Amino acid sequence: MKVTAMEEYGLRCLVHLAHAHAEKHSLTIPEIASAEDLSSPYVGKIMATLRSGGLVSSVRGRSGGYTLSRNPRAITLDEALTVLGGRLFTSAYCDRYHSSKSSDCVHNENCSLRPVWGSIEMIVGGVLRRMSLADLAESEESMRSSLSQAMKDSLKDNLERTPALSST
């Protein structure tokens, strides 16, 4: 798993917009770029991606800028990361890169790695679906507490749905 620069800085831009949402105002590309010490063109690229993904809205003009398209509580980290770069893990990896039509993988019938990737996807995805931009906009201490609870809930849900995981 690798988090790209687009995903990292995209989340940081969204956190700024979550703070602005609470104060009921918009932010411009130069304001976000300055706050994150990024170039305006790069922030513009990130904001275009977020806008095309439906996470932000923009208004042109002197009093324009970017705002979140929804309440920060309604935007999950899973959704944000998917818009910014795709799923962190996908159980379809084997199907996509080692399909049975291809002879690239000799473990099509019996692969001990497949359940590892699937389990990681379930756990990480479960946490990301439980965390929102509003959580990220909180203090680090609050975020640690929210993250800890999301991890516990995700693991509990996944163990209930996948009995094979709980037998280990």
Backbone hydrogen bonds, N-H to C=O, Kabsch-Sander energy under -0.5 kcal/mol:
donor,donor_aa,acceptor,acceptor_aa,energy
4,T,2,K,-0.6
8,E,4,T,-2.5
9,Y,5,A,-2.9
10,G,6,M,-1.9
11,L,7,E,-2.3
12,R,8,E,-1.8
13,C,9,Y,-2.5
14,L,10,G,-2.3
15,V,11,L,-2.1
16,H,12,R,-1.8
17,L,13,C,-2.0
18,A,14,L,-2.1
19,H,15,V,-2.2
20,A,16,H,-2.3
21,H,17,L,-2.3
22,A,18,A,-1.6
23,E,19,H,-1.1
24,K,21,H,-1.1
25,H,20,A,-2.1
27,L,66,Y,-2.1
32,I,28,T,-2.3
33,A,29,I,-3.0
34,S,30,P,-2.4
35,A,31,E,-2.1
36,E,32,I,-1.8
37,D,33,A,-0.8
37,D,34,S,-0.6
38,L,33,A,-2.5
43,V,39,S,-2.2
44,G,40,S,-2.7
45,K,41,P,-2.0
46,I,42,Y,-2.3
47,M,43,V,-3.0
48,A,44,G,-2.1
49,T,45,K,-1.9
50,L,46,I,-2.5
51,R,47,M,-2.5
52,S,48,A,-2.5
53,G,49,T,-1.5
54,G,51,R,-1.4
55,L,50,L,-2.5
56,V,50,L,-1.0
57,S,67,T,-2.9
59,V,65,G,-2.3
64,G,61,G,-1.8
65,G,59,V,-1.7
66,Y,27,L,-3.6
67,T,57,S,-2.3
69,S,55,L,-2.7
70,R,55,L,-0.5
74,A,71,N,-1.9
75,I,72,P,-0.9
76,T,74,A,-0.6
77,L,128,L,-0.9
77,L,131,M,-2.6
78,D,128,L,-1.6
80,A,76,T,-2.4
81,L,77,L,-2.9
82,T,78,D,-2.1
83,V,79,E,-2.2
84,L,80,A,-2.3
85,G,81,L,-1.9
86,G,81,L,-1.0
86,G,82,T,-0.9
93,Y,90,T,-1.6
94,C,91,S,-0.5
96,R,92,A,-2.9
97,Y,93,Y,-3.2
98,H,93,Y,-0.5
98,H,94,C,-2.2
102,S,99,S,-1.8
108,N,105,C,-0.6
112,S,110,N,-0.5
116,V,113,L,-0.6
117,W,113,L,-2.2
118,G,114,R,-2.3
119,S,115,P,-2.4
120,I,116,V,-2.5
121,E,117,W,-2.4
122,M,118,G,-2.3
123,I,119,S,-2.5
124,V,120,I,-2.8
125,G,121,E,-2.3
126,G,122,M,-1.9
127,V,123,I,-2.0
128,L,124,V,-2.7
129,R,125,G,-2.2
130,R,126,G,-0.8
130,R,127,V,-0.8
131,M,127,V,-1.1
133,L,72,P,-1.2
133,L,75,I,-2.0
134,A,72,P,-1.1
136,L,132,S,-1.7
137,A,133,L,-1.7
138,E,135,D,-1.3
143,M,139,S,-2.5
144,R,140,E,-2.4
145,S,141,E,-1.9
146,S,142,S,-2.7
147,L,143,M,-3.0
148,S,144,R,-2.4
149,Q,145,S,-2.1
150,A,146,S,-2.5
151,M,147,L,-2.6
152,K,148,S,-2.2
153,D,149,Q,-2.8
154,S,150,A,-2.6
155,L,151,M,-2.5
156,K,152,K,-2.6
157,D,153,D,-2.7
158,N,154,S,-2.6
159,L,155,L,-2.4
160,E,156,K,-2.1
161,R,157,D,-2.0
162,T,158,N,-1.9
165,L,162,T,-1.8
166,S,162,T,-0.9
167,S,163,P,-0.9
168,T,165,L,-1.1
